[in-house]
């Protein structure tokens, strides 16, 4: 049983790789944390409450699926070490192997990819926030000894997937 955490800045390919892993691994659970957040009514107006609820929801879903014996794939930019560490604790409870993967690319590459895919009107993500988040992940990756880091800047989507697949399968 595995807990696969796909982390990294926005526009690095986390969701794409997570979806491919989910398709590949039967009965795996894909936890798109941001999608869960959107189930909280008025989530934009209550950032602190949203954060607490989203963390609680994620913990419950991870716990439930591991308890059932299923692999879990987490798709989320996480720069708070205590959240990542809590995921390790959940996995340990069920003897699940943790794969902490940070997909990475230089800031200018991320900004260009985000521009290319476009910005959601009234979206929470802005170019300024993207830069702040990139800086936070950049700092985090230096402290995560167990994380495997893949620089996606010069890799095709398929090559990134093959490298992640080789690691976790």
C-alpha positions as CSV (number, residue, x, y, z in Angstrom):
1,X,0.0,0.0,0.0
2,X,1.3,3.4,-0.9
3,X,0.7,7.1,-0.2
4,X,2.0,9.1,-3.1
5,X,2.3,12.9,-2.5
6,X,2.7,14.9,-5.7
7,X,3.9,18.3,-4.6
8,X,5.4,21.3,-6.4
9,X,4.6,24.8,-7.6
10,X,1.7,25.6,-9.8
11,X,2.0,24.7,-13.5
12,X,4.6,22.0,-13.0
13,X,2.4,19.0,-14.0
14,X,1.2,17.6,-10.7
15,X,-2.4,17.1,-11.7
16,X,-1.5,15.6,-15.1
17,X,0.9,13.1,-13.5
18,X,-1.6,12.4,-10.6
19,X,-4.3,11.6,-13.1
20,X,-2.1,9.2,-15.1
21,X,-1.1,7.4,-11.9
22,X,-4.7,7.1,-10.9
23,X,-5.6,5.6,-14.2
24,X,-2.7,3.1,-13.9
25,X,-3.2,1.9,-10.3
26,X,-6.5,0.0,-9.8
27,X,-8.6,1.1,-6.9
28,X,-6.3,3.9,-6.1
29,X,-7.8,7.1,-4.6
30,X,-6.9,10.4,-6.2
31,X,-7.2,13.2,-3.6
32,X,-7.3,16.5,-5.5
33,X,-7.2,18.7,-2.4
34,X,-8.2,21.8,-4.2
35,X,-11.3,20.1,-5.6
36,X,-12.3,19.2,-2.0
37,X,-11.8,22.8,-1.0
38,X,-14.3,23.9,-3.5
39,X,-17.0,21.8,-1.8
40,X,-16.8,24.3,1.1
41,X,-19.4,27.0,0.6
42,X,-18.1,30.5,0.5
43,X,-14.5,29.2,0.8
44,X,-13.0,32.3,-0.7
45,X,-14.5,34.5,2.1
46,X,-13.1,32.4,4.9
47,X,-9.4,31.5,4.2
48,X,-8.5,30.3,7.7
49,X,-11.6,28.2,8.1
50,X,-11.1,26.9,4.6
51,X,-7.6,25.8,5.4
52,X,-8.6,24.0,8.6
53,X,-11.5,22.2,6.9
54,X,-9.4,21.2,3.9
55,X,-6.7,19.7,6.0
56,X,-9.3,17.8,8.1
57,X,-11.1,16.5,5.0
58,X,-7.8,15.4,3.4
59,X,-6.7,13.6,6.6
60,X,-10.1,11.8,6.9
61,X,-10.0,10.7,3.2
62,X,-6.4,9.5,3.4
63,X,-7.1,7.7,6.6
64,X,-10.2,6.0,5.3
65,X,-8.6,4.8,2.0
66,X,-5.5,3.5,3.7
67,X,-7.6,1.7,6.3
68,X,-9.4,0.0,3.4
69,X,-6.0,-1.0,1.9
70,X,-6.1,1.3,-1.1
71,X,-3.2,3.4,-2.5
72,X,-3.7,7.1,-2.2
73,X,-2.4,9.8,-4.6
74,X,-2.4,13.3,-3.2
75,X,-2.3,16.1,-5.8
76,X,-1.5,19.4,-4.0
77,X,1.0,22.1,-3.6
78,X,2.0,21.8,0.0
79,X,4.5,24.1,1.6
80,X,3.7,23.5,5.2
81,X,6.0,20.8,6.6
82,X,3.6,19.9,9.4
83,X,0.9,18.9,6.8
84,X,3.4,16.7,5.0
85,X,4.6,15.2,8.3
86,X,1.0,14.4,9.3
87,X,0.6,12.5,6.0
88,X,3.6,10.4,7.0
89,X,2.1,9.7,10.3
90,X,-1.2,8.5,8.7
91,X,0.8,6.2,6.3
92,X,2.8,4.8,9.2
93,X,-0.4,3.9,11.0
94,X,-1.2,1.5,8.1
95,X,2.3,0.5,7.2
96,X,1.9,2.3,3.9
97,X,5.0,3.4,1.9
98,X,5.2,7.1,1.4
99,X,6.5,8.6,-1.9
100,X,7.0,12.3,-1.5
101,X,7.6,13.7,-4.9
102,X,8.3,17.3,-5.7
103,X,7.9,18.2,-9.3
104,X,10.0,21.2,-10.1
105,X,10.9,23.8,-12.7
106,X,12.6,27.2,-12.5
107,X,10.4,30.2,-11.7
108,X,10.5,31.6,-15.3
109,X,9.4,28.2,-16.7
110,X,6.5,28.0,-14.3
111,X,5.4,31.6,-15.0
112,X,5.5,30.9,-18.8
113,X,3.5,27.7,-18.4
114,X,0.9,29.4,-16.3
115,X,0.6,32.2,-18.9
116,X,0.3,29.7,-21.7
117,X,-2.5,27.8,-20.0
118,X,-4.2,31.1,-19.0
119,X,-5.5,32.5,-15.7
120,X,-9.0,31.9,-14.4
121,X,-11.1,35.0,-14.2
122,X,-11.7,35.6,-10.5
123,X,-9.4,32.7,-9.7
124,X,-7.4,32.5,-6.5
125,X,-4.1,32.1,-8.3
126,X,-2.5,35.3,-9.7
127,X,1.0,35.8,-11.1
128,X,2.1,37.4,-7.9
129,X,0.8,34.5,-5.8
130,X,2.4,32.0,-8.1
131,X,5.8,33.7,-7.5
132,X,5.2,33.6,-3.7
133,X,4.2,29.9,-3.8
134,X,7.2,29.1,-6.0
135,X,9.5,30.7,-3.4
136,X,7.9,28.7,-0.6
137,X,8.2,25.4,-2.4
138,X,11.8,26.3,-3.4
139,X,12.5,26.7,0.3
140,X,10.6,23.6,1.3
141,X,12.4,21.3,-1.1
142,X,15.7,22.0,0.6
143,X,14.3,20.6,3.9
144,X,12.6,17.5,2.7
145,X,15.2,14.8,2.9
146,X,12.8,12.0,1.9
147,X,11.4,13.8,-1.1
148,X,12.4,12.8,-4.7
149,X,12.7,15.9,-6.8
150,X,12.2,15.9,-10.6
151,X,13.0,19.0,-12.6
152,X,10.3,19.0,-15.3
153,X,11.6,22.0,-17.2
154,X,13.3,20.0,-19.9
155,X,11.2,16.8,-19.8
156,X,8.2,15.9,-21.7
157,X,5.0,15.1,-19.8
158,X,5.5,11.4,-20.8
159,X,9.0,11.3,-19.5
160,X,8.0,12.8,-16.2
161,X,5.3,10.3,-15.9
162,X,7.7,7.4,-16.7
163,X,10.1,8.6,-14.0
164,X,7.4,8.9,-11.4
165,X,5.9,5.6,-12.4
166,X,9.3,3.8,-12.1
167,X,9.7,5.3,-8.6
168,X,6.3,4.3,-7.3
169,X,5.4,1.0,-9.1
